[in-house]
Amino acid sequence: MSAATLVAAPTGAAEVTEKQRAELAGVREARLVALEVPDRHPWWATVEDRYAARLALRRAAKA
């Protein structure tokens, strides 16, 4: 990203190219896949209360 793009954005003069749109779409897709990976782990099939398990995992991660 160039300095001209950064300066032009607040004035409304910046344009998003098709290449940038495609790159953003690819990054969003990769992010979605990465977010779904933990939820597809087989361990979740053994849990009765997913919400309580998720809270416990968060508490453990913060400890």
C-alpha positions as CSV (number, residue, x, y, z in Angstrom):
1,M,0.0,0.0,0.0
2,S,1.4,3.3,-1.0
3,A,1.5,6.6,1.0
4,A,-0.7,8.1,-1.7
5,T,-3.4,5.5,-1.0
6,L,-3.3,6.1,2.7
7,V,-3.6,9.9,2.2
8,A,-6.3,9.6,-0.4
9,A,-8.6,7.4,1.7
10,P,-9.9,10.0,4.1
11,T,-10.8,12.3,1.2
12,G,-12.7,9.6,-0.6
13,A,-10.3,9.5,-3.6
14,A,-8.9,6.0,-2.9
15,E,-10.1,3.1,-5.1
16,V,-10.0,-0.6,-4.3
17,T,-8.6,-2.6,-7.2
18,E,-10.0,-5.9,-8.3
19,K,-6.7,-7.5,-7.2
20,Q,-7.1,-6.1,-3.7
21,R,-10.7,-7.3,-3.6
22,A,-9.6,-10.8,-4.6
23,E,-6.8,-10.8,-2.0
24,L,-9.3,-9.6,0.7
25,A,-11.7,-12.4,-0.2
26,G,-8.9,-15.0,0.0
27,V,-7.8,-13.7,3.3
28,R,-11.3,-13.7,4.7
29,E,-11.8,-17.3,3.5
30,A,-8.5,-18.4,5.2
31,R,-9.6,-16.7,8.4
32,L,-12.9,-18.5,8.4
33,V,-11.3,-21.9,7.8
34,A,-8.8,-21.2,10.7
35,L,-11.6,-20.2,13.0
36,E,-13.6,-23.4,12.2
37,V,-10.6,-25.8,12.7
38,P,-10.9,-26.1,16.6
39,D,-14.7,-26.6,16.3
40,R,-14.2,-29.7,14.1
41,H,-11.9,-31.4,16.5
42,P,-13.1,-34.9,17.5
43,W,-12.9,-34.0,21.2
44,W,-16.0,-31.9,20.9
45,A,-18.0,-35.1,20.2
46,T,-17.2,-36.2,23.7
47,V,-18.5,-33.0,25.4
48,E,-22.1,-32.8,26.6
49,D,-22.1,-29.0,27.2
50,R,-20.1,-27.2,24.5
51,Y,-20.7,-23.8,26.1
52,A,-19.3,-24.9,29.5
53,A,-16.4,-26.7,27.8
54,R,-15.6,-23.6,25.8
55,L,-15.6,-21.4,29.0
56,A,-13.4,-23.9,30.8
57,L,-10.9,-23.9,27.9
58,R,-10.9,-20.1,28.0
59,R,-10.2,-20.0,31.7
60,A,-7.4,-22.6,31.3
61,A,-5.8,-20.6,28.5
62,K,-5.9,-17.4,30.6
63,A,-4.3,-19.1,33.6
